[in-house]
Every structure is written in structure tokens, then in C-alpha cells.
């Protein structure tokens, strides 16, 4: 068995880690969905010395990467990547060992049990078997859905009494945050982040208000949001939601079409988003109505720690 070394990453590892993640995206999903800018934004908020790991093989090649996030007092989230050419050599086991050891330490330090989640591509049988052997069980499935805009998308049919505009930086942060929390409160396993943490996303280098849209009613209250970010060749919508009192009027579709139109006008024809397969609001049906199709799926697996 090849010698594997686990350590915490350094800033100079960022480019190599990004290349590893991109190789995994292509292998598992058929397309890349990550940039160096994304990685650096994440690392700026991660505890690199405790909650992030890389694995090197005997020749010094970086073959694995994983991180752990503290979502709330009772939930930890983790994700791991193994270079495709190094799969089956024990890299995934090393990463999971590091994740679970750190999770156990956090439980001891806080004297509070928690749920540990790990996300894997649904079609990765090796990852599924590794997790199930360690007591993880699948608890939820999330689809990636996309659309290729070969022609100009339909003009949004905005319901009467509502307007859709771009987010105004340094003025609307609190309003958008409040709408986000309201819209997602009834979503599975949603834990609202503190405003101070959430607002950091508007300060990241890759952020642009061009890809954030708000729908307001006649009183000026935000009724719905669509918050996106532009990758090299794709507009990815991180969150799209409508507050409960405003649902069923077509606002979700209008916000989606607004994003489609903005992306097409910018010259990017691919729009993508992630959705809970069991979303109670009927989001999957909405996205299909808008012409989006599923491209891949991930599984959230979970076990109790402590």
C-alpha cells in the first residue's frame, strides 16, 4: 500500500487543490463547476489549521482534499475529493478519518452531540460504500438542473403589482437577508447563518449585483429573491425563493426568467442551480416548466457523533 500523508493545506497549495477539485468535477459530473477564486473565497472563511486537509502520496503528489464546516450547534458538514487516478488507494479513508476525528473533538469541546453530514455524488458506489461502512446513512438527494439558452429566453411575466430589479449594494443587504431567511425557513435542514457571516458573500472578489435579483410588492417589501454568481461559462443560481404569502403567483418563474435573460444578454447561455429533490414547494416542477433539466445528483449522508 502506498504511503499517504495527511496535512493541513497552505496558501501555496491553492492552485493544486483547485485543479484536483476540477478533475473530480469532470470525472463525476461531466463538467467543471469551480474556480480558483471560489476556493480562495472559501479558504478566507475556513479554519485551515483545523478543519481543512490535503493528502499527498509517496511522491509528493496531492491526491486528496477535504473540509469540515460548523453549520450550527448541532450540525457539521463535510465534503471530500479524491483525485480520480488515486481512487481505491485509501485516500478517501484517510480524509474521512481526519473529518471524523475533528468532529469528535468538536463534540468533546462543546459537550454536545451533533449530526455529521458528508456529500457524495450519487453514482459513486465506492464513496457510498465507504460512508455506509462508517455508519453514515443517506438522508437527502439534491439535483443539479441546467438550461442551455440557444435562443433569447421569454420575457419574464411579472405578476401585476410586483417589480423585479437588481440588488443595490450597500443598501439592501438586510432586506435581502431577511427575505432569504423567510423564504427558506421551511426548507429541509435549513439553518439561517448569522447576518454578519451571510453578508460576507457580497464582499467577495467575484461578487456582482448584476446576478442578484429582488422582486418587491407595491409596498416595497421583498417578496422573492434570485441570488446568482457568474462562472467562466455558467450563471449559477445559489438561491431562488419566494416568501410564503407570495407563492403561487408566478414570481418564482419570473425571477428565474429574469436571470435567464440577464445571462443571455451577457453572452453566457448556460444557467444552472441545485435543488432538493423532495422540495415541498414544487421547485423541481417549476424549473422543469422553465425548461431546465437534471444533469446530475448528489447524496447527503449523515451520522450521529457523540
TORKE-789555 format. One record per residue (C-alpha): x, y, z. Coordinates in pm, whole numbers, plus 50000, padded with zeros to 5 digits. Example, Ala and Ser with C-alpha at 12.3 -4.5 7.8 and 13.67 -1.06 7.14 Angstrom:
<recs>
east=51230 | north=49550 | up=50780
east=51367 | north=49894 | up=50714
</recs>
This chain:
<recs>
east=50000 | north=50000 | up=50000
east=50136 | north=50339 | up=49901
east=50238 | north=50578 | up=50180
east=49985 | north=50859 | up=50225
east=50043 | north=51174 | up=50429
east=49762 | north=51390 | up=50566
east=49831 | north=51755 | up=50648
east=49658 | north=52091 | up=50658
east=49695 | north=52297 | up=50340
east=49900 | north=52611 | up=50289
east=49803 | north=52904 | up=50070
east=50055 | north=52792 | up=49809
east=49856 | north=52468 | up=49770
east=49551 | north=52655 | up=49642
east=49615 | north=52616 | up=49269
east=49687 | north=52242 | up=49300
east=49379 | north=52189 | up=49518
east=49166 | north=52375 | up=49265
east=49296 | north=52154 | up=48984
east=49215 | north=51845 | up=49192
east=48857 | north=51964 | up=49252
east=48814 | north=52042 | up=48881
east=48940 | north=51693 | up=48787
east=48683 | north=51541 | up=49026
east=48403 | north=51758 | up=48883
east=48482 | north=51645 | up=48529
east=48508 | north=51279 | up=48632
east=48193 | north=51273 | up=48847
east=47966 | north=51528 | up=48681
east=48099 | north=51571 | up=48328
east=48184 | north=51938 | up=48368
east=48387 | north=52166 | up=48596
east=48199 | north=52376 | up=48849
east=48470 | north=52556 | up=49043
east=48732 | north=52828 | up=49011
east=49044 | north=52929 | up=49200
east=48856 | north=53240 | up=49306
east=48586 | north=53021 | up=49462
east=48848 | north=52825 | up=49654
east=49022 | north=53134 | up=49786
east=48689 | north=53282 | up=49897
east=48612 | north=52960 | up=50085
east=48957 | north=52942 | up=50242
east=48924 | north=53301 | up=50363
east=48637 | north=53181 | up=50585
east=48766 | north=52831 | up=50673
east=48982 | north=52735 | up=50971
east=49264 | north=52597 | up=50756
east=49468 | north=52483 | up=51053
east=49195 | north=52263 | up=51195
east=48910 | north=52197 | up=50950
east=49078 | north=52151 | up=50610
east=49307 | north=51869 | up=50492
east=49504 | north=51753 | up=50192
east=49657 | north=51411 | up=50125
east=49990 | north=51356 | up=49947
east=50114 | north=51027 | up=49809
east=50468 | north=50893 | up=49842
east=50595 | north=51105 | up=49553
east=50452 | north=51425 | up=49697
east=50157 | north=51449 | up=49460
east=49845 | north=51599 | up=49613
east=49573 | north=51333 | up=49572
east=49301 | north=51429 | up=49822
east=49127 | north=51729 | up=49972
east=48853 | north=51768 | up=50233
east=48695 | north=52029 | up=50458
east=48460 | north=52045 | up=50754
east=48219 | north=52331 | up=50830
east=48033 | north=52408 | up=51152
east=47681 | north=52480 | up=51026
east=47520 | north=52512 | up=51367
east=47550 | north=52391 | up=51726
east=47408 | north=52053 | up=51624
east=47527 | north=52003 | up=51267
east=47863 | north=51970 | up=51090
east=47901 | north=51946 | up=50712
east=48190 | north=51792 | up=50521
east=48300 | north=51722 | up=50166
east=48593 | north=51527 | up=50027
east=48763 | north=51492 | up=49689
east=48994 | north=51215 | up=49570
east=49194 | north=51256 | up=49251
east=49035 | north=51012 | up=49001
east=49364 | north=50836 | up=48929
east=49419 | north=50779 | up=49304
east=49081 | north=50630 | up=49387
east=49088 | north=50290 | up=49551
east=49425 | north=50358 | up=49718
east=49297 | north=50458 | up=50062
east=49286 | north=50835 | up=50012
east=48914 | north=50858 | up=50090
east=48962 | north=50661 | up=50410
east=49239 | north=50897 | up=50522
east=49021 | north=51201 | up=50458
east=48722 | north=51051 | up=50639
east=48946 | north=50960 | up=50934
east=49053 | north=51325 | up=50960
east=48696 | north=51454 | up=50930
east=48558 | north=51220 | up=51195
east=48846 | north=51278 | up=51435
east=48793 | north=51655 | up=51413
east=48415 | north=51617 | up=51450
east=48465 | north=51406 | up=51763
east=48700 | north=51668 | up=51905
east=48442 | north=51944 | up=51846
east=48177 | north=51734 | up=52020
east=48405 | north=51683 | up=52321
east=48499 | north=52051 | up=52336
east=48136 | north=52166 | up=52325
east=47999 | north=51872 | up=52524
east=47714 | north=51843 | up=52276
east=47631 | north=51567 | up=52029
east=47582 | north=51664 | up=51667
east=47500 | north=51535 | up=51322
east=47789 | north=51497 | up=51081
east=47696 | north=51520 | up=50712
east=47901 | north=51431 | up=50407
east=47803 | north=51493 | up=50046
east=47890 | north=51248 | up=49768
east=47798 | north=51207 | up=49400
east=47501 | north=50970 | up=49397
east=47657 | north=50748 | up=49130
east=47982 | north=50698 | up=49322
east=47933 | north=50348 | up=49464
east=48281 | north=50347 | up=49620
east=48205 | north=50663 | up=49819
east=47867 | north=50528 | up=49924
east=48018 | north=50202 | up=50047
east=48293 | north=50385 | up=50238
east=48041 | north=50603 | up=50419
east=47792 | north=50326 | up=50491
east=48073 | north=50118 | up=50640
east=48136 | north=50401 | up=50885
east=47772 | north=50437 | up=50991
east=47655 | north=50710 | up=50752
east=47307 | north=50681 | up=50601
east=47163 | north=50871 | up=50302
east=46913 | north=51133 | up=50418
east=46852 | north=51359 | up=50116
east=46917 | north=51391 | up=49744
east=46990 | north=51712 | up=49553
east=46973 | north=51752 | up=49176
east=47174 | north=51988 | up=48961
east=46948 | north=52131 | up=48691
east=47062 | north=52333 | up=48389
east=46938 | north=52500 | up=48074
east=47120 | north=52588 | up=47754
east=46981 | north=52911 | up=47612
east=47028 | north=52868 | up=47240
east=46775 | north=53145 | up=47173
east=46666 | north=53451 | up=47368
east=46453 | north=53334 | up=47664
east=46093 | north=53453 | up=47713
east=46043 | north=53797 | up=47861
east=45953 | north=53747 | up=48230
east=45581 | north=53752 | up=48301
east=45596 | north=53957 | up=48621
east=45272 | north=53932 | up=48821
east=45074 | north=54255 | up=48849
east=45177 | north=54467 | up=49145
east=45537 | north=54343 | up=49156
east=45866 | north=54470 | up=49018
east=46197 | north=54290 | up=48967
east=46526 | north=54478 | up=48995
east=46891 | north=54418 | up=49062
east=47019 | north=54419 | up=49417
east=47163 | north=54752 | up=49533
east=47495 | north=54702 | up=49711
east=47544 | north=54873 | up=50049
east=47172 | north=54942 | up=50081
east=46964 | north=54626 | up=50055
east=47173 | north=54367 | up=50240
east=46947 | north=54342 | up=50546
east=46627 | north=54331 | up=50341
east=46759 | north=54055 | up=50116
east=46890 | north=53856 | up=50412
east=46551 | north=53876 | up=50587
east=46375 | north=53763 | up=50269
east=46623 | north=53478 | up=50224
east=46565 | north=53350 | up=50577
east=46185 | north=53376 | up=50540
east=46181 | north=53203 | up=50202
east=46398 | north=52912 | up=50315
east=46266 | north=52858 | up=50667
east=46050 | north=52562 | up=50559
east=46327 | north=52401 | up=50352
east=46483 | north=52077 | up=50472
east=46758 | north=52117 | up=50732
east=46781 | north=52492 | up=50684
east=46987 | north=52675 | up=50944
east=47000 | north=53051 | up=50890
east=47354 | north=53185 | up=50907
east=47420 | north=53495 | up=51118
east=47377 | north=53810 | up=50913
east=47741 | north=53903 | up=50969
east=47851 | north=53575 | up=50808
east=47596 | north=53579 | up=50528
east=47677 | north=53933 | up=50416
east=48041 | north=53839 | up=50353
east=47932 | north=53688 | up=50024
east=47861 | north=54039 | up=49895
east=48222 | north=54136 | up=49976
east=48390 | north=53855 | up=49787
east=48603 | north=53939 | up=49486
east=48378 | north=53756 | up=49241
east=48051 | north=53906 | up=49363
east=47842 | north=54120 | up=49129
east=47495 | north=54269 | up=49191
east=47427 | north=54201 | up=48821
east=47335 | north=53844 | up=48920
east=47121 | north=53918 | up=49227
east=46754 | north=53995 | up=49165
east=46478 | north=54104 | up=49402
east=46102 | north=54101 | up=49347
east=45914 | north=54362 | up=49552
east=45544 | north=54419 | up=49606
east=45370 | north=54756 | up=49583
east=45467 | north=54843 | up=49940
east=45834 | north=54786 | up=49862
east=45865 | north=54464 | up=50062
east=46083 | north=54198 | up=49907
east=45862 | north=53907 | up=49804
east=46124 | north=53689 | up=49638
east=46491 | north=53665 | up=49550
east=46723 | north=53501 | up=49299
east=47089 | north=53520 | up=49402
east=47345 | north=53409 | up=49146
east=47713 | north=53419 | up=49059
east=47877 | north=53406 | up=48719
east=48137 | north=53140 | up=48647
east=48350 | north=53140 | up=48335
east=48076 | north=52984 | up=48125
east=47773 | north=52943 | up=48355
east=47541 | north=53154 | up=48565
east=47490 | north=52952 | up=48882
east=47186 | north=53049 | up=49090
east=47279 | north=52982 | up=49452
east=46933 | north=53060 | up=49595
east=46595 | north=53132 | up=49449
east=46300 | north=53162 | up=49683
east=45965 | north=53331 | up=49740
east=45822 | north=53421 | up=50077
east=45526 | north=53203 | up=50165
east=45249 | north=53472 | up=50139
east=45354 | north=53546 | up=49780
east=45380 | north=53191 | up=49646
east=45157 | north=53057 | up=49372
east=45151 | north=53380 | up=49172
east=45434 | north=53312 | up=48927
east=45707 | north=53510 | up=49100
east=45950 | north=53220 | up=49110
east=45922 | north=53166 | up=48736
east=45954 | north=53540 | up=48670
east=46271 | north=53562 | up=48880
east=46416 | north=53261 | up=48701
east=46338 | north=53409 | up=48360
east=46488 | north=53740 | up=48467
east=46812 | north=53558 | up=48544
east=46793 | north=53372 | up=48212
east=46753 | north=53697 | up=48021
east=47040 | north=53869 | up=48201
east=47273 | north=53575 | up=48141
east=47180 | north=53551 | up=47772
east=47232 | north=53924 | up=47723
east=47573 | north=53892 | up=47888
east=47668 | north=53624 | up=47637
east=47655 | north=53323 | up=47871
east=47399 | north=53071 | up=47756
east=47417 | north=52818 | up=48040
east=47225 | north=52865 | up=48365
east=47243 | north=52610 | up=48646
east=47117 | north=52558 | up=49002
east=47083 | north=52295 | up=49272
east=46752 | north=52178 | up=49414
east=46632 | north=51945 | up=49686
east=46464 | north=51654 | up=49506
east=46194 | north=51650 | up=49775
east=46144 | north=52026 | up=49799
east=45786 | north=52073 | up=49927
east=45732 | north=52395 | up=49733
east=45738 | north=52213 | up=49399
east=46066 | north=52373 | up=49290
east=46165 | north=52082 | up=49064
east=45841 | north=52117 | up=48867
east=45895 | north=52492 | up=48841
east=46243 | north=52452 | up=48699
east=46125 | north=52189 | up=48454
east=45849 | north=52427 | up=48344
east=46117 | north=52685 | up=48276
east=46298 | north=52437 | up=48053
east=46568 | north=52317 | up=48292
east=46673 | north=51953 | up=48300
east=46860 | north=51747 | up=48564
east=47227 | north=51687 | up=48485
east=47347 | north=51504 | up=48796
east=47262 | north=51432 | up=49159
east=47441 | north=51431 | up=49494
east=47351 | north=51248 | up=49814
east=47368 | north=51393 | up=50163
east=47476 | north=51121 | up=50407
east=47462 | north=51162 | up=50784
east=47565 | north=51002 | up=51114
east=47537 | north=51098 | up=51478
east=47856 | north=51199 | up=51658
east=47861 | north=51178 | up=52038
</recs>
